Amino acid sequence: MKILLMSMPDCAPHFNAKRWKAPNLAISSIAGNIDGHDVYIADLILRRERIADTVRELIAKYCPDVVGLTAMSFQFSTARRIASLIKTINNNIKTVLGGYHVTLMYREISESEEAAPFDFFIRGEGDLSFNELLEAISGKRIMESVPGLSFRKGDGFIHNSPRSLEDLAKIKIPDRSKRIWKGYQYYGFKLDIVESSRGCVMPCNFCSMDKMYGKTFRRYSVDRILSDISNAKQAGANFIIFSDDNFTLDIKGFESLCDAIADAGHNDIRYIIQASSTGIASSDTLAEKMARAGFRIVFLGIENVSEENLRRMKKGNIIEKTKLAVKRLHEHNIMIVGGMIIGNPNDKEEDIARNYEFFVDLQIDFFADQILTPYPKTGMRDELLNDGLITNTSDYSRYNCFWANIKTNYLGPEELQFLRWKYNKKYASYICTTPAFIKNYPLAYYYRQYFRRPFLRLKNRLFNNNFSEMELYKRDMAGAEAMNTFF
């Protein structure tokens, strides 16, 4: 059969798709674990401008028998529309939906009209189950024998038993050769995605990761990770993001991997990881090994400066650990993207402002300032529902940490949205001026400081002086609204 795998074009407005175009690791992994079929990968992040035409062209060119789509919660609406378009082109094409959203919400989706364009759901890890589904479609096994599969029968769906977590040793590396387009990039670097582990055992109640993997942690072998890095480099990557949920759950394993990357000569490219303050702070040798291995950016889960909010998020009082983690990373010129979550139940404007001030005091290099989002099936969602603080319970297209879907006890959703914009603008000139950024990118710093910023100030004086703050805010929000309008 001919198999077409698609990832969605939707991006969060604060991650500019012009500068950040990442391949989808899940469908690349599925492609690497399909046997005996022709497989094509279409990452629609590379074709955001003309989605409907692109889908028609893909169907006409590759004539797929099966189309697999993967979607997070905020991408589900787009996936459903693409599946509907595919069915209007050729109703005989089998459509399969996988990813986080359907894993969490398969019952609700299957019992609503939203399920109409889908023939199958894959719940949980799809690396191996997608190939088993193809065997069932080909008549080599029965549908009921595929764990984690939901399939259409009559007017409803049959939901097979959940799938056990995969033995990672059985998962082959992604097949990047099946990608039909090029252009993955991160600020001019050629970008790819690799993973070294799956799962997280931390108790954070705003995260839905445990609904995919449970409270577990599994690591690939070092040899497999090195092979994956080598394969990504052969595909052209000189910048790799590790997709691991928390890279610092196994510090000794992480340090050993750093040594192996350096010893294998894979420290000739740059890496980004996501880590916890507690993990980074727990070792006085880790940051040095990371720097030697080529790790240049860490997304650090700082979240908030308020002890009350950290307790509510079940992060614990990590403020001093955060300070130590930042110190250790910066000592080795590793830049930090600081994860910040605002919009907690008792937040007032001064509480939000204090988070930005805290980040500046720590010389955090980039802000990932997000509004608390009540993701489906999370403990935080239940708490916010009980407190009557969720203002948007069902339009998941806005669940991307940019839009305010909640209120606080003191701020409405529109006020919360405005305050994120206000303080993001206030500190825009601070970004890319930190010592770590200057040491990593001196030319970029001088370009921004002495050319781009003066140009933008002149542009603002010429074109924006006649606009009020609220008018500028509304203009920016209108642009953000239009960013993911594809149909």
C-alpha positions, 0 to 999 in steps of 0.5 A, spaced: 500 500 500 501 507 499 502 510 506 502 518 506 503 521 513 502 528 515 503 533 521 499 539 522 501 546 520 499 549 526 504 553 530 503 557 537 503 564 535 509 565 540 513 560 536 514 564 529 513 559 524 518 563 519 524 562 524 522 555 527 520 549 522 521 543 525 520 536 523 515 531 526 519 526 530 513 521 531 511 520 523 518 520 522 519 514 527 512 511 524 515 511 517 522 507 520 517 502 523 513 500 517 515 494 513 513 492 506 509 499 504 511 505 500 511 511 505 511 518 504 512 524 510 509 531 509 510 536 514 505 541 513 509 546 517 513 547 511 507 548 506 503 553 511 500 558 506 496 553 501 494 547 505 488 545 502 491 546 495 497 542 498 493 536 500 489 536 494 496 535 490 499 530 495 493 526 494 493 526 486 501 525 486 502 519 491 495 516 491 495 514 498 491 508 500 492 510 508 493 517 510 496 518 517 495 524 521 498 526 528 495 532 532 496 536 539 490 539 542 490 545 538 491 542 532 486 537 532 481 542 528 485 542 522 487 535 522 479 534 522 478 539 516 484 535 512 481 529 513 474 531 511 478 534 505 481 527 503 474 524 504 471 529 499 477 527 494 477 520 495 472 517 500 476 510 499 482 513 503 483 510 510 484 516 515 488 515 521 488 520 527 494 519 532 497 524 537 496 526 544 489 529 543 486 523 541 490 519 546 486 523 551 480 524 548 478 518 544 472 517 547 469 524 547 471 524 539 468 518 537 461 519 540 461 526 537 460 528 530 468 530 530 469 523 528 466 523 522 472 523 517 476 518 521 476 511 520 481 509 525 485 512 532 491 510 534 492 511 542 498 512 545 505 510 542 504 509 534 511 507 532 509 499 532 502 499 532 501 503 525 504 497 522 500 492 525 494 497 523 496 496 516 497 488 517 490 488 519 487 493 513 491 488 509 487 482 512 494 479 515 491 480 522 484 482 525 483 489 527 481 487 534 488 484 535 491 491 535 492 494 542 491 501 542 487 501 536 480 504 535 476 503 529 470 504 526 464 499 526 457 501 523 455 508 526 460 507 532 467 505 534 470 499 537 476 501 542 481 495 543 485 494 550 490 500 551 497 498 549 503 497 553 508 501 553 513 499 548 520 496 549 524 502 546 529 496 543 524 494 538 523 501 535 528 502 529 530 509 528 526 514 524 526 514 516 528 521 514 529 519 507 521 519 506 520 526 507 518 529 501 520 536 502 526 540 505 526 546 509 526 544 516 530 550 520 531 554 526 534 561 525 537 559 519 540 552 522 538 546 519 534 543 524 532 536 526 529 532 532 532 526 536 529 523 542 534 519 548 528 517 552 520 517 553 516 519 559 517 523 566 516 521 573 515 528 576 508 530 579 507 537 575 499 537 575 499 542 569 502 537 564 498 531 560 505 527 559 503 522 563 497 520 559 501 518 554 506 514 558 504 514 565 509 516 570 515 512 567 521 513 564 525 509 559 531 511 556 534 508 549 541 505 549 547 510 548 548 506 541 541 507 538 542 515 540 548 516 537 546 512 531 540 517 530 544 523 531 548 520 525 542 519 521 540 526 522 546 529 521 547 525 514 540 528 513 543 535 513 542 537 520 547 542 524 542 543 530 538 538 533 532 538 538 532 533 543 524 532 544 525 528 551 520 531 556 525 532 561 532 530 560 535 530 567 531 525 570 537 520 570 543 525 571 548 519 571 545 517 564 545 524 561 553 525 563 555 518 560 551 520 554 554 527 553 561 523 554 559 519 548 557 524 544 563 528 544 567 522 544 564 520 537 565 527 534 558 529 534 559 535 538 560 539 531 553 541 531 548 544 537 543 541 541 537 544 545 534 540 551 528 541 556 530 540 563 528 541 570 532 546 575 532 540 580 536 536 575 541 541 573 542 543 580 543 536 582 550 535 579 556 540 579 559 536 573 553 536 568 554 543 565 561 542 563 560 535 560 554 538 556 558 544 554 563 539 551 558 535 548 555 541 544 549 543 548 547 550 547 540 551 549 536 549 555 529 550 556 529 550 563 522 549 567 522 555 572 515 556 571 514 561 576 517 565 582 511 565 587 512 559 592 504 559 592 504 558 585 509 553 585 506 549 590 499 549 586 503 546 580 506 541 584 513 543 582 515 544 589 519 550 592 525 550 586 527 557 586 534 556 590 535 550 585 533 555 579 538 560 581 543 554 582 542 551 575 542 558 571 549 559 575 552 553 572 549 553 565 551 560 564 558 559 567 559 554 561 555 559 556 549 555 555 543 559 554 537 558 557 530 559 555 526 560 561 519 557 561 514 561 565 507 560 566 502 566 568 495 566 570 495 562 576 489 563 580 491 568 585 495 572 580 494 580 579 498 584 575 504 585 580 505 578 580 505 577 573 510 583 573 515 580 578 516 573 574 519 578 568 523 581 573 525 575 576 527 572 569 531 579 568 535 579 574 537 572 573 539 574 566 535 568 563 537 569 555 530 568 552 523 568 555 518 562 554 512 566 557 506 562 557 499 563 559 496 557 564 492 552 559 487 547 562 489 541 558 484 535 557 485 530 563 490 534 567 489 535 575 490 543 573 484 542 569 480 539 574 482 544 579 480 550 575 474 547 573 472 546 580 474 553 582 470 556 576 476 559 572 476 556 565 473 561 560 474 556 554 472 549 556 472 546 549 475 550 543 482 546 543 484 550 537 486 556 542 490 551 547 497 553 545 499 557 551 498 563 548 491 564 548 488 566 555 483 560 556 482 562 563 481 567 568 484 569 575 481 571 581 483 578 580 484 578 572 479 576 566 481 573 560 482 579 556 486 582 562 491 576 562 492 576 555 493 584 555 498 583 560 502 577 557 503 582 551 505 588 555 510 585 559 513 581 553 513 588 549 516 591 555 522 586 555 523 585 548 529 590 547 532 585 553 532 579 549 539 577 546 543 582 550 545 577 555 552 575 556 551 568 554 548 570 548 553 575 546 558 570 547 555 565 543 552 569 537 557 576 538 555 578 530 548 577 531 548 581 538 552 587 534 547 586 528 541 587 533 544 592 537 546 597 532 542 596 526 536 592 527 534 595 533 535 602 531 531 601 525 525 598 529 525 604 533 525 609 527 520 605 524 515 605 530 516 613 531 514 613 523 508 608 523 506 607 530 506 613 534 499 615 532 497 608 535 495 607 542 497 602 546 491 598 546 490 599 538 497 596 538 495 590 542 489 589 538 493 589 532 498 584 534 492 579 537 489 580 530 495 578 527 496 572 532 489 570 530 490 570 523 496 565 524 493 559 524 487 560 519 488 555 513 481 554 511 
